[in-house]
Amino acid sequence: MIAKIFSSCVIGVEAHEVTVETDTGGGLPGINIVGLPDIAIKESRDRIKSAIKNSNFSFPTRKITINLAPADIKKEGSSFDLPIALSVLASEGIINSAGLSDFIFCGELSLDGKLKPIKGALPIAMALKDMGKGKFILPKENSKEAAVVNDIKVYPLECLKDVVDFLNQKIEVDAQKTNAEIMLKRNVKYRIDFNDVKGQEHVKRGLEVAAAGGHNVLLIGPPGSGKSMLAKRLPTILSEMTLEESLETSKIHSVAGLLPPNKGLTVTRPFRSPHHTISDAALVGGGPNPIPGEISLAHNGVLFLDELPEFKRNVLEVMRQPLEEGSVTISRVANRLTYPSKFMLVAAMNPCPCGYFTDPKHECHCTPFQIQTYLSKISGPLLDRIDIHLEVPRLKLEHLTEKRRGEPSEEIRRRVDNAREIQKKRYKGEHLYFNAHLESKELEKFCLLDKESEELLKLAILELGISARAYDKILKVARTIADLDGKEIIEAHHISEAISYRSLDRNLWG
């Protein structure tokens, strides 16, 4: 007898329907799984056999052939344990086959028949309607993330026996219900706040401008000046995630297995901080069985690269395409995967190899040549994608000892939201979202200057030797500063502040 059970696999961040077909017939007892299964699926034979026996069902003592269709898609992971076990039981007539075609089944089995959580439950749930299905049976730990999808029924179950009894209508199970919008609003909480930071008002203002315009930032300062502390608090002043952004980010985290059990959505903007020894595959994604990299895990959030010059050159260079396009494409012989990767880049570095070139309390022993060699580790094309350079000086004693707390993140975020709303209206119908995305040809249209600001910009080019590349960056940042000020025309003080955020262009390091 041939039995069919429907499941799904995730390729990249998209789910595809898989039909699990089982045929039991004559021949020597054994299980043969075909249809491009990976090692984890091939090893599932013993898990499934033990799970069926320990759930008080008889395992057939005949030859069993299991096909995972379509046969040209590679199947990976342990989530096929449950559908394979169910197809074996259905082939023996233990499961009532009526109505099975409306279900998708996913779950890993332990030897005692318990269901264990899987990766990628959310993208599967989001694709259910496209598969023509309306019901999803999966482990209880994954039920909240799957239930955020409307118009499907998600049934959380704990073991193989419960699944069989539910399908045979011996027990009733209520579908999991989750209101994604309520969950999103209720859980937006950060444990850190900008009012934890003492002093550094110029840097905090620069990060506010970066958040408002979606600009990438480079923090330059001696060790202990607070670069990491400031960077970690940047997500707290970014606009709260929309439901669409939350679902996009949660899909990626679900595929990577990073969505905590019993948590339906990623509701706060991600902050990823990989170590400088990271490989290019770990940063952009890939591997033998491709998984999302750090830049995709930072989608709709912040990617923080501390000690930027210590990263390998090839690792930094692979970020250029994702920074430009907001996605990363990984090509393999068998397939081609695209992961979303729209993030704000925040990088931090010392001003010299020893770190104390700008520190008034410590003497720097680096030569000008050593300093230039250190700075040159960051390539021009990567630096070209960073709009704001901020000096982070060592804190003075009076700032360290003051008891007054700084401005809270909530107040800063309110100004950021207002500036982003202005940009949203300005760029309606365009391909733009933030000022940081402006191209050279669009600057003249959207960055209108008054006469005084034009003169100041010309003076800056002549006196400071600012390059054409830096000229465009200054205009984009000035546009954001004017938006924060509620002004449509860019004024001289907006240009002046934007110039102050271009430390490297002003040749402060020799």
C-alpha positions as semicolon CSV with decimal commas, in nm:
position;residue;x (nm);y (nm);z (nm)
1;M;0,000;0,000;0,000
2;I;0,124;0,347;-0,089
3;A;0,069;0,633;0,157
4;K;0,129;1,006;0,104
5;I;0,207;1,264;0,370
6;F;0,290;1,628;0,294
7;S;0,581;1,815;0,446
8;S;0,807;2,105;0,354
9;C;1,173;2,202;0,328
10;V;1,335;2,546;0,339
11;I;1,582;2,654;0,071
12;G;1,736;2,989;0,157
13;V;1,445;3,160;0,333
14;E;1,171;3,018;0,109
15;A;0,972;2,702;0,182
16;H;0,888;2,435;-0,075
17;E;0,632;2,154;-0,051
18;V;0,767;1,798;-0,024
19;T;0,555;1,486;-0,065
20;V;0,662;1,189;0,149
21;E;0,555;0,870;-0,030
22;T;0,586;0,531;0,140
23;D;0,544;0,190;-0,018
24;T;0,554;-0,133;0,185
25;G;0,597;-0,460;-0,001
26;G;0,768;-0,794;-0,019
27;G;1,139;-0,844;0,023
28;L;1,390;-0,839;0,304
29;P;1,287;-0,607;0,593
30;G;1,454;-0,266;0,575
31;I;1,405;0,103;0,501
32;N;1,532;0,275;0,188
33;I;1,495;0,654;0,160
34;V;1,533;0,814;-0,184
35;G;1,479;1,165;-0,322
36;L;1,811;1,343;-0,245
37;P;1,804;1,308;0,137
38;D;2,101;1,438;0,337
39;I;2,281;1,241;0,610
40;A;2,045;1,362;0,884
41;I;1,746;1,217;0,696
42;K;1,925;0,890;0,619
43;E;2,007;0,853;0,988
44;S;1,641;0,910;1,076
45;R;1,561;0,545;1,000
46;D;1,668;0,424;1,344
47;R;1,507;0,722;1,523
48;I;1,177;0,664;1,346
49;K;1,178;0,289;1,414
50;S;1,240;0,343;1,788
51;A;0,986;0,628;1,807
52;I;0,713;0,414;1,649
53;K;0,782;0,116;1,878
54;N;0,804;0,333;2,191
55;S;0,473;0,496;2,098
56;N;0,310;0,148;2,119
57;F;0,266;0,102;1,743
58;S;0,392;-0,197;1,549
59;F;0,668;-0,133;1,298
60;P;0,619;-0,323;0,968
61;T;0,860;-0,612;0,913
62;R;0,866;-0,570;0,535
63;K;1,066;-0,380;0,281
64;I;0,983;-0,008;0,305
65;T;1,064;0,239;0,029
66;I;1,028;0,609;0,109
67;N;1,043;0,875;-0,163
68;L;1,080;1,247;-0,096
69;A;0,935;1,426;-0,398
70;P;1,027;1,629;-0,596
71;A;1,343;1,423;-0,631
72;D;1,556;1,705;-0,777
73;I;1,552;1,921;-0,458
74;K;1,801;1,833;-0,188
75;K;1,624;1,762;0,144
76;E;1,807;1,860;0,462
77;G;1,753;1,844;0,836
78;S;1,563;1,634;1,086
79;S;1,218;1,791;1,034
80;F;1,118;1,500;0,806
81;D;1,117;1,252;1,098
82;L;0,749;1,310;1,177
83;P;0,611;1,294;0,819
84;I;0,817;0,984;0,741
85;A;0,694;0,809;1,057
86;L;0,334;0,907;0,977
87;S;0,365;0,783;0,619
88;V;0,490;0,444;0,746
89;L;0,194;0,421;0,986
90;A;-0,049;0,533;0,714
91;S;0,080;0,262;0,482
92;E;-0,014;0,010;0,751
93;G;-0,364;0,155;0,787
94;I;-0,298;0,280;1,142
95;I;-0,382;0,639;1,047
96;N;-0,712;0,751;0,897
97;S;-0,607;0,891;0,556
98;A;-0,918;1,109;0,514
99;G;-0,829;1,479;0,517
100;L;-0,452;1,426;0,531
101;S;-0,399;1,622;0,210
102;D;-0,483;1,952;0,386
103;F;-0,202;1,910;0,643
104;I;0,168;1,992;0,641
105;F;0,371;1,793;0,897
106;C;0,717;1,884;1,032
107;G;0,902;1,768;1,340
108;E;1,206;1,587;1,473
109;L;1,146;1,270;1,674
110;S;1,332;1,155;1,980
111;L;1,363;0,781;2,050
112;D;1,067;0,785;2,288
113;G;0,840;0,949;2,030
114;K;0,854;1,305;2,167
115;L;0,854;1,589;1,915
116;K;1,156;1,820;1,922
117;P;1,170;2,173;1,775
118;I;1,281;2,236;1,417
119;K;1,438;2,520;1,218
120;G;1,238;2,719;0,964
121;A;0,884;2,678;1,101
122;L;0,792;3,040;1,024
123;P;0,880;3,045;0,651
124;I;0,695;2,714;0,612
125;A;0,385;2,860;0,779
126;M;0,407;3,171;0,558
127;A;0,417;2,953;0,245
128;L;0,131;2,723;0,348
129;K;-0,136;2,903;0,145
130;D;0,080;2,891;-0,167
131;M;0,102;2,514;-0,119
132;G;-0,278;2,494;-0,105
133;K;-0,277;2,382;0,258
134;G;-0,454;2,525;0,559
135;K;-0,334;2,316;0,855
136;F;0,010;2,277;1,009
137;I;0,111;2,014;1,267
138;L;0,448;2,073;1,432
139;P;0,625;2,059;1,772
140;K;0,477;2,267;2,051
141;E;0,794;2,479;2,087
142;N;0,752;2,607;1,730
143;S;0,380;2,677;1,748
144;K;0,397;3,047;1,846
145;E;0,621;3,147;1,557
146;A;0,402;2,959;1,306
147;A;0,076;3,093;1,453
148;V;0,166;3,457;1,374
149;V;0,057;3,378;1,016
150;N;-0,311;3,452;0,962
151;D;-0,564;3,224;0,787
152;I;-0,396;2,893;0,877
153;K;-0,452;2,655;1,166
154;V;-0,146;2,558;1,368
155;Y;-0,174;2,250;1,589
156;P;0,099;2,217;1,854
157;L;0,160;1,857;1,961
158;E;0,413;1,696;2,194
159;C;0,459;1,339;2,070
160;L;0,398;1,098;1,783
161;K;0,113;0,920;1,964
162;D;-0,074;1,249;2,011
163;V;-0,042;1,323;1,639
164;V;-0,181;0,981;1,546
165;D;-0,467;1,010;1,798
166;F;-0,550;1,360;1,671
167;L;-0,560;1,243;1,307
168;N;-0,778;0,948;1,410
169;Q;-1,007;1,193;1,597
170;K;-0,946;1,023;1,934
171;I;-0,838;1,350;2,093
172;E;-0,916;1,716;2,026
173;V;-0,645;1,980;1,997
174;D;-0,716;2,352;1,983
175;A;-0,536;2,547;1,712
176;Q;-0,273;2,787;1,844
177;K;-0,384;3,150;1,822
178;T;-0,145;3,443;1,825
179;N;-0,207;3,809;1,747
180;A;0,115;3,920;1,584
181;E;0,044;4,294;1,613
182;I;-0,029;4,272;1,986
183;M;0,282;4,058;2,036
184;L;0,490;4,314;1,848
185;K;0,371;4,609;2,056
186;R;0,379;4,427;2,390
187;N;0,734;4,294;2,371
188;V;0,931;4,593;2,237
189;K;1,171;4,640;2,528
190;Y;1,544;4,708;2,538
191;R;1,752;4,637;2,847
192;I;1,987;4,923;2,761
193;D;1,930;5,293;2,699
194;F;2,119;5,597;2,573
195;N;2,080;5,764;2,913
196;D;2,336;5,511;3,042
197;V;2,605;5,693;2,842
198;K;2,782;5,978;3,019
199;G;2,915;6,266;2,811
200;Q;2,993;6,204;2,442
201;E;2,716;6,442;2,336
202;H;2,873;6,500;1,994
203;V;2,886;6,124;1,928
204;K;2,529;6,069;2,046
205;R;2,414;6,346;1,815
206;G;2,604;6,185;1,526
207;L;2,436;5,849;1,594
208;E;2,098;6,023;1,603
209;V;2,168;6,167;1,258
210;A;2,281;5,823;1,137
211;A;1,962;5,661;1,268
212;A;1,741;5,926;1,110
213;G;1,894;5,896;0,764
214;G;2,000;5,529;0,759
215;H;2,367;5,626;0,735
216;N;2,655;5,388;0,803
217;V;2,892;5,503;1,079
218;L;3,260;5,469;1,168
219;L;3,357;5,535;1,533
220;I;3,722;5,631;1,590
221;G;3,872;5,661;1,935
222;P;4,114;5,519;2,194
223;P;4,039;5,201;2,394
224;G;3,786;5,254;2,672
225;S;3,627;5,564;2,522
226;G;3,285;5,394;2,491
227;K;3,266;5,301;2,121
228;S;3,107;4,958;2,184
229;M;2,872;5,096;2,448
230;L;2,743;5,360;2,208
231;A;2,708;5,118;1,918
232;K;2,504;4,869;2,124
233;R;2,252;5,141;2,203
234;L;2,194;5,246;1,843
235;P;1,902;4,999;1,789
236;T;1,719;5,165;2,080
237;I;1,681;5,491;1,884
238;L;1,585;5,334;1,552
239;S;1,217;5,337;1,460
240;E;1,022;5,044;1,602
241;M;0,989;4,750;1,367
242;T;0,679;4,723;1,153
243;L;0,500;4,387;1,135
244;E;0,641;4,331;0,786
245;E;0,999;4,398;0,906
246;S;0,948;4,175;1,208
247;L;0,827;3,885;0,991
248;E;1,119;3,929;0,748
249;T;1,374;3,926;1,030
250;S;1,202;3,641;1,215
251;K;1,207;3,426;0,900
252;I;1,585;3,454;0,879
253;H;1,633;3,382;1,249
254;S;1,394;3,087;1,225
255;V;1,592;2,934;0,936
256;A;1,915;2,981;1,133
257;G;1,759;2,821;1,443
258;L;1,807;3,139;1,648
259;L;1,443;3,215;1,725
260;P;1,401;3,122;2,095
261;P;1,150;2,843;2,172
262;N;0,798;2,963;2,250
263;K;0,878;3,307;2,105
264;G;0,678;3,399;1,799
265;L;0,861;3,700;1,656
266;T;1,180;3,902;1,665
267;V;1,029;4,228;1,791
268;T;1,340;4,439;1,855
269;R;1,591;4,534;1,589
270;P;1,877;4,282;1,580
271;F;2,228;4,380;1,682
272;R;2,500;4,148;1,552
273;S;2,862;4,185;1,656
274;P;3,086;3,920;1,495
275;H;3,448;3,875;1,609
276;H;3,720;4,003;1,378
277;T;3,839;3,644;1,314
278;I;3,513;3,563;1,131
279;S;3,536;3,403;0,785
280;D;3,374;3,550;0,474
281;A;3,127;3,256;0,458
282;A;3,017;3,313;0,817
283;L;2,973;3,685;0,751
284;V;2,772;3,672;0,427
285;G;2,635;3,317;0,457
286;G;2,715;2,995;0,279
287;G;2,883;2,669;0,365
288;P;2,820;2,316;0,226
289;N;2,456;2,349;0,336
290;P;2,409;2,728;0,300
291;I;2,277;2,916;0,601
292;P;2,227;3,291;0,660
293;G;2,539;3,483;0,763
294;E;2,581;3,767;1,010
295;I;2,483;4,035;0,759
296;S;2,148;3,861;0,700
297;L;2,093;3,800;1,072
298;A;2,136;4,179;1,109
299;H;1,859;4,243;0,851
300;N;1,651;4,548;0,958
301;G;1,898;4,607;1,240
302;V;2,263;4,690;1,309
303;L;2,584;4,509;1,216
304;F;2,868;4,617;1,445
305;L;3,226;4,548;1,340
306;D;3,459;4,626;1,630
307;E;3,832;4,665;1,557
308;L;3,754;4,714;1,187
309;P;4,117;4,709;1,059
310;E;4,169;4,368;1,223
311;F;3,914;4,201;0,994
312;K;4,063;4,017;0,699
313;R;4,059;4,221;0,380
314;N;3,861;3,963;0,181
315;V;3,599;3,946;0,459
316;L;3,539;4,321;0,444
317;E;3,530;4,329;0,065
318;V;3,246;4,074;0,040
319;M;3,021;4,323;0,221
320;R;3,030;4,573;-0,063
321;Q;2,749;4,414;-0,267
322;P;2,512;4,364;0,032
323;L;2,568;4,724;0,145
324;E;2,480;4,845;-0,203
325;E;2,189;4,615;-0,289
326;G;2,040;4,512;0,047
327;S;2,070;4,142;-0,034
328;V;2,339;3,876;-0,077
329;T;2,336;3,603;-0,340
330;I;2,513;3,270;-0,280
331;S;2,570;3,056;-0,589
332;R;2,621;2,682;-0,577
333;V;2,633;2,418;-0,850
334;A;2,284;2,291;-0,765
335;N;2,110;2,616;-0,670
336;R;2,132;2,991;-0,619
337;L;2,014;3,142;-0,291
338;T;1,938;3,504;-0,202
339;Y;1,922;3,627;0,157
340;P;1,796;3,976;0,249
341;S;2,056;4,196;0,420
342;K;1,937;4,554;0,473
343;F;2,128;4,672;0,776
344;M;2,307;4,972;0,923
345;L;2,681;4,921;0,942
346;V;2,852;5,057;1,252
347;A;3,227;5,005;1,264
348;A;3,475;5,098;1,536
349;M;3,850;5,135;1,528
350;N;4,145;5,282;1,714
351;P;4,315;5,589;1,563
352;C;4,648;5,403;1,540
353;P;4,794;5,054;1,606
354;C;4,855;5,122;1,976
355;G;4,523;5,306;2,008
356;Y;4,642;5,619;2,187
357;F;4,718;5,868;1,906
358;T;4,437;6,105;2,010
359;D;4,445;6,021;2,382
360;P;4,573;6,312;2,597
361;K;4,649;6,077;2,890
362;H;4,860;5,819;2,706
363;E;5,159;5,871;2,482
364;C;5,144;5,722;2,133
365;H;5,463;5,556;2,002
366;C;5,338;5,491;1,649
367;T;5,517;5,652;1,355
368;P;5,319;5,840;1,085
369;F;5,395;5,555;0,845
370;Q;5,254;5,298;1,089
371;I;4,940;5,507;1,136
372;Q;4,884;5,544;0,762
373;T;4,945;5,170;0,708
374;Y;4,692;5,092;0,981
375;L;4,427;5,322;0,830
376;S;4,491;5,189;0,479
377;K;4,369;4,845;0,588
378;I;4,020;4,980;0,522
379;S;3,971;4,990;0,147
380;G;3,845;5,298;-0,034
381;P;3,534;5,124;-0,179
382;L;3,425;5,015;0,171
383;L;3,499;5,356;0,321
384;D;3,298;5,504;0,034
385;R;2,988;5,334;0,180
386;I;3,032;5,494;0,524
387;D;2,875;5,841;0,544
388;I;2,963;5,943;0,898
389;H;3,301;5,934;1,078
390;L;3,278;6,016;1,448
391;E;3,564;6,086;1,686
392;V;3,504;5,928;2,027
393;P;3,744;6,095;2,273
394;R;3,833;5,963;2,617
395;L;3,583;6,082;2,878
396;K;3,687;6,365;3,107
397;L;3,671;6,319;3,484
398;E;3,376;6,556;3,527
399;H;3,170;6,348;3,285
400;L;3,260;6,019;3,455
401;T;3,160;6,144;3,800
402;E;2,843;6,336;3,709
403;K;2,523;6,186;3,848
404;R;2,285;6,342;3,597
405;R;2,158;6,088;3,345
406;G;2,159;6,167;2,976
407;E;1,866;6,196;2,736
408;P;1,671;5,867;2,716
409;S;1,647;5,666;2,393
410;E;1,271;5,719;2,372
411;E;1,307;6,096;2,328
412;I;1,581;6,058;2,066
413;R;1,375;5,796;1,883
414;R;1,082;6,038;1,864
415;R;1,296;6,287;1,668
416;V;1,428;6,005;1,449
417;D;1,072;5,893;1,372
418;N;0,975;6,247;1,268
419;A;1,274;6,275;1,034
420;R;1,202;5,935;0,880
421;E;0,839;6,032;0,824
422;I;0,956;6,340;0,632
423;Q;1,176;6,120;0,412
424;K;0,892;5,873;0,358
425;K;0,669;6,151;0,221
426;R;0,949;6,310;0,016
427;Y;1,048;5,986;-0,157
428;K;0,698;5,852;-0,214
429;G;0,691;5,697;-0,560
430;E;1,071;5,691;-0,579
431;H;1,298;5,390;-0,529
432;L;1,435;5,556;-0,213
433;Y;1,362;5,507;0,156
434;F;1,631;5,704;0,341
435;N;1,867;5,990;0,264
436;A;2,158;5,746;0,276
437;H;2,023;5,585;-0,044
438;L;2,048;5,906;-0,250
439;E;2,256;5,872;-0,567
440;S;2,467;6,154;-0,713
441;K;2,207;6,235;-0,980
442;E;1,935;6,275;-0,712
443;L;2,129;6,507;-0,482
444;E;2,055;6,816;-0,692
445;K;1,682;6,740;-0,684
446;F;1,642;6,664;-0,315
447;C;1,931;6,853;-0,147
448;L;1,841;7,218;-0,201
449;L;2,093;7,465;-0,055
450;D;2,057;7,832;0,038
451;K;2,323;8,080;-0,076
452;E;2,516;8,079;0,255
453;S;2,538;7,699;0,270
454;E;2,661;7,687;-0,091
455;E;2,942;7,929;-0,007
456;L;3,037;7,728;0,304
457;L;3,051;7,405;0,104
458;K;3,276;7,566;-0,160
459;L;3,505;7,695;0,116
460;A;3,524;7,347;0,269
461;I;3,630;7,199;-0,065
462;L;3,902;7,462;-0,112
463;E;4,037;7,483;0,244
464;L;3,996;7,124;0,369
465;G;4,065;6,948;0,040
466;I;3,739;6,750;0,056
467;S;3,705;6,503;-0,230
468;A;3,411;6,463;-0,469
469;R;3,317;6,144;-0,284
470;A;3,309;6,327;0,050
471;Y;3,109;6,612;-0,111
472;D;2,819;6,374;-0,185
473;K;2,835;6,228;0,166
474;I;2,823;6,572;0,325
475;L;2,515;6,664;0,121
476;K;2,333;6,345;0,221
477;V;2,414;6,389;0,589
478;A;2,322;6,759;0,576
479;R;1,988;6,658;0,420
480;T;1,921;6,436;0,724
481;I;2,026;6,708;0,971
482;A;1,786;6,948;0,799
483;D;1,508;6,687;0,826
484;L;1,575;6,655;1,200
485;D;1,548;7,035;1,212
486;G;1,224;7,029;1,014
487;K;1,372;7,238;0,730
488;E;1,326;7,170;0,360
489;I;1,617;7,394;0,253
490;I;1,963;7,293;0,378
491;E;2,120;7,581;0,573
492;A;2,480;7,669;0,656
493;H;2,477;7,521;1,007
494;H;2,349;7,191;0,862
495;I;2,648;7,182;0,624
496;S;2,885;7,277;0,905
497;E;2,762;6,992;1,125
498;A;2,781;6,745;0,836
499;I;3,144;6,845;0,770
500;S;3,226;6,777;1,136
501;Y;3,122;6,414;1,079
502;R;3,394;6,353;0,816
503;S;3,703;6,306;1,036
504;L;3,904;6,096;0,792
505;D;3,845;6,337;0,503
506;R;3,975;6,628;0,711
507;N;4,315;6,452;0,739
508;L;4,320;6,451;1,118
509;W;4,560;6,159;1,117
510;G;4,845;6,302;0,920
